Amino acid sequence: MGICSQEKKDLVEELGLFFQARHKLTPLSARIYSILVLTSSDGYTFDELMEITQNSKSSVSTNLNLLVSLKFVEYYTRTGDRKRYFRNNGSYIKNMLQERMESVSKELKIAEKVNTFNKNNNPVKYQEKGYIGSIFLTYLQSERDNLEQAILKINEFQDKN
């Protein structure tokens, strides 16, 4: 067993680097998560993940436990089969959107405070550059609205399924 195509291998590595930087994951945990995000199956067993990643039992175990504790990955068992099957928890995109929503909301509050402060305490600066702050506020409000709509649509889709 392997990852299959060179295209998938390349994407696993690229996605792994992204997850490693974005979520501060170890290289192996990022690679395992990438594999699970890109799999079309119902997940992989521990042994299959060891074989695919070509890593030791302890390394794969440690990194799977990390991913499970972060709720990036979940596991399940099949009736009559003692093996655990690991898969991504299915809410990666929703979680990323919610993280971004929190970040945008914080940034929006700070930007509003800065604009208000400059308007009240630095009127000359505000006259010269206040329009730029307004553009930024409009952008952040629009991004927040788009994120809210995307999260709402995901919730509606998940409720149907």
C-alpha positions in Angstrom: 0.0 0.0 0.0 1.1 3.5 -0.5 -0.3 6.9 -1.2 -0.7 6.0 -4.9 -0.1 8.7 -7.5 2.8 11.1 -7.6 0.2 13.9 -7.7 -1.2 12.8 -4.4 2.2 12.4 -2.9 3.1 15.9 -3.9 -0.2 17.3 -2.6 0.3 15.4 0.7 3.7 17.1 1.1 2.4 20.6 0.2 -0.6 20.3 2.4 1.6 18.9 5.2 3.8 21.9 5.0 0.7 24.2 5.2 -0.7 22.3 8.2 2.7 22.3 9.9 3.0 26.1 9.6 -0.7 26.9 10.2 -1.3 24.7 13.2 2.2 24.3 14.5 2.1 20.6 14.0 5.1 18.3 13.8 6.1 17.3 10.3 4.8 13.7 10.8 1.4 14.8 12.3 0.9 17.3 9.5 1.7 14.6 6.9 -0.6 12.0 8.6 -3.4 14.6 8.7 -2.8 15.5 5.0 -3.1 11.8 4.1 -6.4 11.5 6.0 -7.8 14.7 4.5 -7.0 13.5 1.0 -8.2 9.9 1.4 -11.3 8.7 -0.4 -11.6 5.7 2.0 -13.2 5.5 5.4 -9.8 6.0 7.0 -6.7 3.9 7.6 -5.6 1.5 10.3 -2.6 2.3 12.4 -0.6 -0.3 10.5 -1.5 1.2 7.2 -0.5 4.7 8.4 2.8 3.2 9.5 3.4 1.7 6.1 2.3 4.8 4.2 4.5 7.2 6.2 7.4 4.7 6.6 7.7 5.7 10.3 8.1 3.8 13.5 5.2 2.5 15.6 6.0 5.0 18.4 6.3 8.0 16.1 3.0 7.2 14.3 1.3 6.5 17.7 2.5 9.8 19.3 1.5 11.9 16.3 -1.9 10.2 15.9 -2.6 10.8 19.6 -1.7 14.5 19.1 -4.1 14.7 16.2 -6.9 13.0 18.1 -6.3 15.3 21.2 -6.5 18.3 18.9 -9.7 16.9 17.4 -8.3 16.9 13.9 -8.6 13.2 13.7 -11.1 10.7 15.1 -11.1 6.9 15.1 -13.8 4.3 15.0 -14.0 0.5 15.0 -15.9 -1.8 12.8 -18.1 -4.6 14.1 -16.1 -7.8 14.4 -12.8 -6.0 13.8 -10.6 -5.0 16.7 -8.6 -2.5 14.7 -9.1 1.2 15.0 -9.6 3.2 11.8 -8.4 6.8 11.7 -10.0 9.5 9.6 -10.1 13.3 9.6 -13.0 14.5 11.8 -14.8 16.0 8.8 -15.0 19.5 10.2 -11.6 20.9 9.2 -13.0 23.5 6.9 -15.6 24.6 9.4 -13.0 24.8 12.1 -10.7 26.9 9.9 -13.5 29.3 9.1 -14.4 29.6 12.7 -10.8 30.3 13.6 -10.6 32.9 10.9 -13.9 34.4 12.1 -12.5 34.9 15.6 -9.4 36.5 14.2 -11.3 38.9 12.0 -13.7 39.8 14.8 -10.7 40.7 17.1 -9.0 42.6 14.3 -12.3 44.5 13.6 -12.6 45.5 17.2 -9.0 46.8 17.3 -9.3 48.6 14.0 -12.5 50.3 15.3 -10.7 51.4 18.5 -7.8 52.7 16.5 -10.0 54.7 14.1 -12.0 56.1 17.0 -8.9 57.0 18.9 -7.3 58.8 15.9 -10.6 60.6 15.1 -10.8 61.9 18.7 -7.1 62.4 19.5 -5.3 62.9 16.3 -7.8 64.8 14.1 -5.1 65.9 11.6 -3.8 62.3 11.1 -7.4 61.1 10.9 -8.2 63.7 8.2 -5.1 62.7 6.2 -5.4 58.9 6.6 -8.9 58.2 8.1 -10.3 57.1 4.8 -7.8 54.2 4.7 -9.0 53.1 8.1 -12.5 53.2 6.9 -11.6 51.1 3.8 -10.0 48.5 6.1 -13.0 48.4 8.4 -15.3 47.9 5.4 -13.1 45.1 4.3 -13.1 43.4 7.7 -16.9 43.7 8.0 -17.3 42.2 4.6 -15.0 39.3 5.4 -16.8 38.7 8.7 -20.2 38.6 6.9 -18.8 36.2 4.3 -17.4 33.9 7.0 -20.7 34.0 8.9 -22.6 33.0 5.7 -20.1 30.2 4.9 -20.4 28.8 8.4 -24.1 29.0 8.3 -24.2 27.1 5.0 -21.9 24.4 6.3 -24.1 24.0 9.4 -27.2 23.7 7.2 -25.5 21.1 5.1 -24.3 19.1 8.1 -27.7 19.2 9.6 -29.2 17.6 6.5 -26.7 14.8 6.4 
